[in-house]
Each structure stands twice: as C-alpha cells, then as structure tokens.
C-alpha cells in the first residue's frame, strides 16, 4: 500500500485452510521499518484462536432428547434450516407433562455435541401468542415477556429460535419484570 492508503478484506478464501487445533495469527505493518515512527514496537498485533473439530450430528434427529455425559440437564433439539438449537427441560414435572417424551429416549452425548447446538431460551406456549425469554434456575426459573416484535428485534433475538411449549412448561417459571440484562440472552 502507498503511504496513507488503506485496504480491508472481508474474506480471505485462498489464504488458509482451517484445521482443528490452536492457531495464532499476527499482522505487521512496516516490518522493515521503512517509515520512521516514534514507537517502532507497536507495528504488530495478533491473537490466538481455536478451531474445533467437526462434530457429527447425523444421529441426532429433530426433537431428540440429549444430555451431555456428566451433566443432569436434558435438552430437546430443533433444526431450522442450517440452524441448530437446544432448549433445557427445566424439571421432571415439565418433562412428564409432554406425553410424547420418554426418559428412555434421552441420548447421552459428548459435551461437544451438546455445545454444537445453540441454547435457546425463547418460547411461546400453545394457543398463546406471547413470546417469553426463560431464565432457568434449578427446577424452575423466571420468564420475561417480550411485548412487541419491535422489542424482540431490538434485542437481537432470532425468530427461528422460538420453541412452542405447553402451558405447564410456561407456568413452571415465575413471571419477572425484564431488565436489559435479562433480555439479552
């Protein structure tokens, strides 16, 4: 680049092929010190990042119940196109309120498989148009109503992440008054 010029790259497809493991990169400006500066030690910056090995989800169908090895939380999974979500089932009482769920159908998976699904805390009960944000805590938790679509969008939530639940599940949560922190995730 010429002095004073700038360039940015949004994608760099031919530069590197991602492989699982820990990696680092560093970008240096004027490594030959062709331009005299007050501080020649600040010409490089970088970071370290990890690329995870691909996780095989081929055996996890829509609606599957999963629990990570060593964890007590049971999740129900859902797919929306390429998106993958999981939602915790907060208690045995809630689990049993769904007549189609069976304890023997819970699949024990690795934490990596569990973590390949984004956690959703967005729900809408059957017959109720309100969308709630759930904050589970033990066998219950708090639910926060999102009053409008504009509020939902302003918070930055994903419409595809909304699960339809039954009234018993919805009512297992106390109703709370949302604060900005409660509605973020």
MARRO-205317 format. One record per residue (C-alpha): residue number from 1; residue in three letters; chain; y, x, z. Coordinates in steps of 0.02 Angstrom, whole numbers, padded with zeros to 5 digits. Each point is the difference from the previous one (the first is absolute). Layout:
[NUM, ALA, A, [Y, X, Z]]
...
END
This chain:
[1, UNK, A, [00000, 00000, 00000]]
[2, UNK, A, [00177, 00054, -00031]]
[3, UNK, A, [00112, 00029, 00152]]
[4, UNK, A, [00055, -00167, 00070]]
[5, UNK, A, [-00133, -00097, -00098]]
[6, UNK, A, [-00128, -00115, 00080]]
[7, UNK, A, [-00167, -00073, -00048]]
[8, UNK, A, [-00124, -00113, 00085]]
[9, UNK, A, [-00179, -00044, -00039]]
[10, UNK, A, [-00075, -00166, 00054]]
[11, UNK, A, [-00172, 00047, -00061]]
[12, UNK, A, [-00078, 00165, -00037]]
[13, UNK, A, [-00164, -00049, -00079]]
[14, UNK, A, [-00057, 00165, -00076]]
[15, UNK, A, [00048, 00111, 00145]]
[16, UNK, A, [-00145, -00024, 00120]]
[17, UNK, A, [-00160, -00097, 00023]]
[18, UNK, A, [-00020, -00068, 00176]]
[19, UNK, A, [-00154, 00058, 00093]]
[20, UNK, A, [-00051, -00050, 00176]]
[21, UNK, A, [00062, 00115, 00137]]
[22, UNK, A, [00158, 00069, 00080]]
[23, UNK, A, [00131, 00061, -00122]]
[24, UNK, A, [00176, 00065, 00006]]
[25, UNK, A, [00137, 00020, -00127]]
[26, UNK, A, [00161, 00096, -00002]]
[27, UNK, A, [00150, -00013, -00114]]
[28, UNK, A, [00116, 00148, -00015]]
[29, UNK, A, [00171, 00007, -00081]]
[30, UNK, A, [00065, 00167, -00061]]
[31, UNK, A, [-00149, 00103, 00064]]
[32, UNK, A, [00068, 00155, -00089]]
[33, UNK, A, [00167, -00020, 00092]]
[34, UNK, A, [00097, 00000, -00163]]
[35, UNK, A, [00137, -00103, 00083]]
[36, UNK, A, [00079, 00078, 00154]]
[37, UNK, A, [00001, -00119, 00148]]
[38, UNK, A, [00056, 00006, 00179]]
[39, UNK, A, [-00178, -00040, 00057]]
[40, UNK, A, [-00138, 00067, -00113]]
[41, UNK, A, [-00135, -00058, 00122]]
[42, UNK, A, [00018, -00186, -00038]]
[43, UNK, A, [-00055, 00003, -00182]]
[44, UNK, A, [-00176, -00067, 00031]]
[45, UNK, A, [-00064, -00161, 00076]]
[46, UNK, A, [-00173, -00074, 00009]]
[47, UNK, A, [-00123, -00108, 00092]]
[48, UNK, A, [-00185, -00019, 00036]]
[49, UNK, A, [-00099, -00155, -00046]]
[50, UNK, A, [-00180, -00058, -00001]]
[51, UNK, A, [-00095, -00081, -00142]]
[52, UNK, A, [-00143, -00107, 00066]]
[53, UNK, A, [-00166, -00008, -00087]]
[54, UNK, A, [-00027, -00163, -00094]]
[55, UNK, A, [-00081, -00135, 00106]]
[56, UNK, A, [-00140, -00104, -00076]]
[57, UNK, A, [00036, -00183, 00031]]
[58, UNK, A, [-00124, -00068, -00126]]
[59, UNK, A, [-00110, -00073, 00138]]
[60, UNK, A, [00144, -00092, 00086]]
[61, UNK, A, [00026, -00170, -00083]]
[62, UNK, A, [00143, -00123, 00021]]
[63, UNK, A, [-00012, -00084, 00171]]
[64, UNK, A, [-00113, 00134, 00075]]
[65, UNK, A, [00007, 00033, 00186]]
[66, UNK, A, [00018, 00183, 00045]]
[67, UNK, A, [00009, 00103, 00159]]
[68, UNK, A, [00027, 00188, 00003]]
[69, UNK, A, [-00129, 00105, 00090]]
[70, UNK, A, [00052, 00017, 00182]]
[71, UNK, A, [00129, -00141, -00011]]
[72, UNK, A, [-00013, -00177, 00070]]
[73, UNK, A, [00125, -00080, -00119]]
[74, UNK, A, [-00075, -00111, -00136]]
[75, UNK, A, [00098, -00026, -00161]]
[76, UNK, A, [-00018, -00118, -00146]]
[77, UNK, A, [00043, 00080, -00167]]
[78, UNK, A, [00085, -00073, -00151]]
[79, UNK, A, [00041, 00062, -00173]]
[80, UNK, A, [00150, -00051, -00104]]
[81, UNK, A, [-00015, 00090, -00166]]
[82, UNK, A, [00002, 00186, 00042]]
[83, UNK, A, [00067, -00033, 00175]]
[84, UNK, A, [-00119, 00008, 00148]]
[85, UNK, A, [00038, -00081, 00168]]
[86, UNK, A, [-00083, -00020, 00169]]
[87, UNK, A, [00046, -00117, 00143]]
[88, UNK, A, [-00063, 00015, 00177]]
[89, UNK, A, [-00092, -00147, 00075]]
[90, UNK, A, [00079, -00002, 00171]]
[91, UNK, A, [-00141, -00069, 00110]]
[92, UNK, A, [-00179, -00064, 00004]]
[93, UNK, A, [00070, -00176, 00024]]
[94, UNK, A, [00101, 00015, -00161]]
[95, UNK, A, [-00149, 00077, -00091]]
[96, UNK, A, [-00112, -00144, 00048]]
[97, UNK, A, [00132, -00129, -00052]]
[98, UNK, A, [-00039, 00048, -00180]]
[99, UNK, A, [-00168, -00084, -00033]]
[100, UNK, A, [-00042, 00113, -00147]]
[101, UNK, A, [00019, 00166, 00094]]
[102, UNK, A, [-00157, 00076, 00076]]
[103, UNK, A, [-00009, 00143, 00124]]
[104, UNK, A, [-00150, 00072, -00092]]
[105, UNK, A, [00105, 00016, -00159]]
[106, UNK, A, [00118, 00129, 00075]]
[107, UNK, A, [-00016, 00162, -00097]]
[108, UNK, A, [00022, 00162, 00094]]
[109, UNK, A, [00106, 00116, -00108]]
[110, UNK, A, [00081, 00169, 00019]]
[111, UNK, A, [00180, 00009, 00061]]
[112, UNK, A, [00045, 00061, -00175]]
[113, UNK, A, [-00069, -00160, -00077]]
[114, UNK, A, [00092, -00107, 00129]]
[115, UNK, A, [00160, 00097, -00033]]
[116, UNK, A, [-00016, -00023, -00189]]
[117, UNK, A, [00055, -00180, 00032]]
[118, UNK, A, [00182, -00031, 00045]]
[119, UNK, A, [00017, -00097, 00163]]
[120, UNK, A, [00077, -00171, -00025]]
[121, UNK, A, [00078, -00096, 00142]]
[122, UNK, A, [00067, -00142, -00109]]
[123, UNK, A, [-00081, -00172, 00012]]
[124, UNK, A, [00021, -00181, -00044]]
[125, UNK, A, [-00107, -00135, 00082]]
[126, UNK, A, [-00089, -00130, -00105]]
[127, UNK, A, [00117, -00147, -00030]]
[128, UNK, A, [00149, 00091, 00074]]
[129, UNK, A, [00126, 00078, -00121]]
[130, UNK, A, [00073, 00118, 00132]]
[131, UNK, A, [-00037, 00186, -00018]]
[132, UNK, A, [-00024, 00096, 00161]]
[133, UNK, A, [-00003, 00183, 00047]]
[134, UNK, A, [-00136, 00034, 00128]]
[135, UNK, A, [00010, 00133, 00134]]
[136, UNK, A, [-00176, 00008, 00073]]
[137, UNK, A, [-00024, 00062, 00177]]
[138, UNK, A, [-00174, -00006, 00074]]
[139, UNK, A, [-00077, -00172, -00028]]
[140, UNK, A, [00167, -00083, -00040]]
[141, UNK, A, [00174, 00056, -00047]]
[142, UNK, A, [00166, -00067, -00060]]
[143, UNK, A, [00045, -00087, -00164]]
[144, UNK, A, [00171, 00002, -00079]]
[145, UNK, A, [00052, -00130, -00128]]
[146, UNK, A, [00090, 00059, -00157]]
[147, UNK, A, [00115, -00148, -00034]]
[148, UNK, A, [00043, 00026, -00184]]
[149, UNK, A, [-00061, 00087, -00157]]
[150, UNK, A, [00163, 00097, -00001]]
[151, UNK, A, [-00038, 00064, 00176]]
[152, UNK, A, [-00176, 00047, -00055]]
[153, UNK, A, [00066, 00096, -00150]]
[154, UNK, A, [00140, 00082, 00100]]
[155, UNK, A, [-00129, 00068, 00122]]
[156, UNK, A, [-00095, 00073, -00147]]
[157, UNK, A, [-00169, -00084, 00026]]
[158, UNK, A, [-00129, -00026, -00136]]
[159, UNK, A, [-00039, -00181, -00047]]
[160, UNK, A, [-00176, 00054, -00050]]
[161, UNK, A, [-00034, 00057, 00179]]
[162, UNK, A, [00007, -00177, 00072]]
[163, UNK, A, [-00167, -00062, 00068]]
[164, UNK, A, [-00039, -00184, 00018]]
[165, UNK, A, [-00069, -00032, 00175]]
[166, UNK, A, [-00052, -00150, 00103]]
[167, UNK, A, [00105, -00081, 00137]]
[168, UNK, A, [-00109, 00073, 00139]]
[169, UNK, A, [00036, 00175, -00064]]
[170, UNK, A, [00187, -00037, -00015]]
[171, UNK, A, [00006, -00078, 00173]]
[172, UNK, A, [-00087, 00148, 00081]]
[173, UNK, A, [00170, 00085, -00009]]
[174, UNK, A, [00151, -00042, 00109]]
[175, UNK, A, [00158, -00043, -00098]]
[176, UNK, A, [00131, 00135, 00015]]
[177, UNK, A, [00180, 00022, -00049]]
[178, UNK, A, [00006, 00137, -00130]]
[179, UNK, A, [00103, 00155, 00014]]
[180, UNK, A, [00026, 00118, -00145]]
[181, UNK, A, [-00137, 00116, 00066]]
[182, UNK, A, [-00125, -00145, 00014]]
[183, UNK, A, [00024, -00055, -00180]]
[184, UNK, A, [-00016, 00169, -00083]]
[185, UNK, A, [-00185, 00015, -00009]]
END
